Amino acid sequence: MSVRIFSGSFYLGDQQNDFLVLTSRQLSRARIELGAGIDTLAITASGDYSFGPYNYARLKGVDILDFSRMPDAYLSLTISNSMVGQSDYQQLTLVSGLNGIDNLNTGGVTSGTVTIAGTGDVQ
């Protein structure tokens, strides 16, 4: 597992299982290409957080989105075909923490698979 960083905001993974932790601020300006393997992007944020198409326009090869590091936040997620499609195998796993996911919209997903993992409730 090796993630190289270029210019402070371009993250390039290798052929192994990569694990990358970014703050919501870092993610807002990041370009991420994680390559083969089962690759995880863990996002940290303080306060409420919304994740939608504008967040993942510059992601490639992310197979797991880990939101378990977001305590006491209202978490709203919108997942579309393009988010599932950027994963290596058309399979995206969402990991929630104790607070769960307050609002999950997968209505735009018509191909691939979205799996929910974690400990909290999902609305």
DRENDO-1510 file (C-alpha; in Angstrom, 1 decimal, always signed):
<recs>
REC; n; res; u; v; w
REC; 1; MET; +0.0; +0.0; +0.0 .
REC; 2; SER; +1.4; +3.3; -1.1 .
REC; 3; VAL; -0.3; +6.6; -1.9 .
REC; 4; ARG; +2.0; +9.2; -3.4 .
REC; 5; ILE; +1.1; +12.9; -3.2 .
REC; 6; PHE; +1.8; +15.3; -6.0 .
REC; 7; SER; +1.4; +19.1; -5.7 .
REC; 8; GLY; -0.3; +18.7; -2.3 .
REC; 9; SER; -3.6; +17.7; -3.7 .
REC; 10; PHE; -3.1; +14.8; -6.3 .
REC; 11; TYR; -3.2; +11.4; -4.6 .
REC; 12; LEU; -2.0; +8.4; -6.6 .
REC; 13; GLY; -2.4; +4.9; -5.3 .
REC; 14; ASP; -0.7; +1.7; -6.4 .
REC; 15; GLN; -1.9; -1.8; -7.2 .
REC; 16; GLN; -2.4; -2.8; -3.6 .
REC; 17; ASN; -5.2; -2.0; -1.1 .
REC; 18; ASP; -4.8; +1.7; -0.5 .
REC; 19; PHE; -6.2; +3.6; +2.6 .
REC; 20; LEU; -6.3; +7.4; +2.4 .
REC; 21; VAL; -7.6; +9.7; +5.1 .
REC; 22; LEU; -8.6; +13.3; +4.1 .
REC; 23; THR; -10.4; +16.1; +5.8 .
REC; 24; SER; -13.5; +17.4; +4.0 .
REC; 25; ARG; -11.4; +20.5; +3.2 .
REC; 26; GLN; -8.6; +18.5; +1.6 .
REC; 27; LEU; -11.1; +16.4; -0.4 .
REC; 28; SER; -12.7; +19.6; -1.8 .
REC; 29; ARG; -9.6; +20.3; -3.8 .
REC; 30; ALA; -8.2; +16.8; -4.3 .
REC; 31; ARG; -7.8; +14.6; -7.3 .
REC; 32; ILE; -7.6; +11.0; -6.3 .
REC; 33; GLU; -6.6; +8.0; -8.4 .
REC; 34; LEU; -6.2; +4.9; -6.2 .
REC; 35; GLY; -5.6; +2.1; -8.8 .
REC; 36; ALA; -6.3; -1.6; -8.4 .
REC; 37; GLY; -7.0; -3.3; -5.1 .
REC; 38; ILE; -9.8; -2.6; -2.6 .
REC; 39; ASP; -9.2; +1.1; -1.9 .
REC; 40; THR; -10.6; +3.1; +0.9 .
REC; 41; LEU; -11.1; +6.9; +1.2 .
REC; 42; ALA; -11.9; +7.9; +4.8 .
REC; 43; ILE; -13.3; +11.3; +5.3 .
REC; 44; THR; -13.1; +13.4; +8.5 .
REC; 45; ALA; -15.1; +16.5; +9.1 .
REC; 46; SER; -16.4; +18.5; +12.1 .
REC; 47; GLY; -20.0; +19.5; +12.0 .
REC; 48; ASP; -22.6; +18.6; +9.4 .
REC; 49; TYR; -21.4; +17.2; +6.1 .
REC; 50; SER; -23.0; +16.6; +2.7 .
REC; 51; PHE; -21.4; +14.4; +0.1 .
REC; 52; GLY; -22.6; +14.5; -3.5 .
REC; 53; PRO; -21.6; +14.6; -7.2 .
REC; 54; TYR; -19.5; +17.7; -6.7 .
REC; 55; ASN; -17.3; +15.8; -4.2 .
REC; 56; TYR; -16.5; +12.8; -6.4 .
REC; 57; ALA; -16.0; +14.4; -9.8 .
REC; 58; ARG; -12.3; +14.0; -9.4 .
REC; 59; LEU; -12.2; +10.5; -7.8 .
REC; 60; LYS; -11.1; +7.3; -9.5 .
REC; 61; GLY; -10.7; +3.8; -8.0 .
REC; 62; VAL; -12.3; +4.4; -4.7 .
REC; 63; ASP; -14.1; +1.3; -3.6 .
REC; 64; ILE; -15.0; +2.1; +0.0 .
REC; 65; LEU; -16.1; +5.5; +1.4 .
REC; 66; ASP; -15.5; +5.5; +5.2 .
REC; 67; PHE; -17.5; +8.1; +7.1 .
REC; 68; SER; -16.9; +6.5; +10.5 .
REC; 69; ARG; -14.6; +9.3; +11.6 .
REC; 70; MET; -17.3; +11.9; +11.7 .
REC; 71; PRO; -18.7; +12.0; +15.3 .
REC; 72; ASP; -21.8; +14.0; +16.0 .
REC; 73; ALA; -22.4; +15.2; +12.5 .
REC; 74; TYR; -25.5; +15.2; +10.4 .
REC; 75; LEU; -24.4; +13.2; +7.4 .
REC; 76; SER; -26.2; +13.5; +4.0 .
REC; 77; LEU; -25.0; +11.4; +1.0 .
REC; 78; THR; -26.1; +11.4; -2.6 .
REC; 79; ILE; -24.7; +8.5; -4.6 .
REC; 80; SER; -25.1; +8.3; -8.4 .
REC; 81; ASN; -24.0; +6.0; -11.2 .
REC; 82; SER; -20.8; +8.0; -11.7 .
REC; 83; MET; -19.7; +7.4; -8.1 .
REC; 84; VAL; -20.3; +3.7; -8.4 .
REC; 85; GLY; -18.8; +3.7; -11.9 .
REC; 86; GLN; -15.5; +5.2; -10.7 .
REC; 87; SER; -14.9; +2.2; -8.4 .
REC; 88; ASP; -12.8; -0.7; -9.8 .
REC; 89; TYR; -15.6; -3.3; -9.9 .
REC; 90; GLN; -18.8; -1.2; -10.0 .
REC; 91; GLN; -19.1; -1.9; -6.3 .
REC; 92; LEU; -19.1; +0.9; -3.7 .
REC; 93; THR; -19.3; +0.3; +0.1 .
REC; 94; LEU; -20.4; +3.1; +2.4 .
REC; 95; VAL; -19.1; +2.8; +6.0 .
REC; 96; SER; -21.0; +4.7; +8.7 .
REC; 97; GLY; -20.0; +5.3; +12.3 .
REC; 98; LEU; -22.0; +5.3; +15.5 .
REC; 99; ASN; -24.2; +8.2; +14.3 .
REC; 100; GLY; -25.1; +6.4; +11.0 .
REC; 101; ILE; -26.1; +8.2; +7.8 .
REC; 102; ASP; -28.9; +10.7; +8.3 .
REC; 103; ASN; -29.9; +11.0; +4.7 .
REC; 104; LEU; -28.9; +8.6; +2.0 .
REC; 105; ASN; -30.0; +9.0; -1.6 .
REC; 106; THR; -29.2; +6.3; -4.1 .
REC; 107; GLY; -32.1; +6.9; -6.4 .
REC; 108; GLY; -29.7; +7.7; -9.3 .
REC; 109; VAL; -27.9; +4.4; -9.1 .
REC; 110; THR; -29.2; +2.1; -11.9 .
REC; 111; SER; -26.1; -0.1; -12.4 .
REC; 112; GLY; -23.5; -1.5; -10.0 .
REC; 113; THR; -23.9; -2.2; -6.3 .
REC; 114; VAL; -24.0; +0.0; -3.2 .
REC; 115; THR; -23.4; -1.7; +0.1 .
REC; 116; ILE; -23.9; -0.2; +3.6 .
REC; 117; ALA; -21.5; -1.2; +6.4 .
REC; 118; GLY; -20.9; +0.2; +9.9 .
REC; 119; THR; -22.7; +0.5; +13.2 .
REC; 120; GLY; -25.2; +3.4; +12.9 .
REC; 121; ASP; -28.6; +3.6; +11.4 .
REC; 122; VAL; -29.2; +4.7; +7.9 .
REC; 123; GLN; -32.2; +6.9; +6.9 .
</recs>
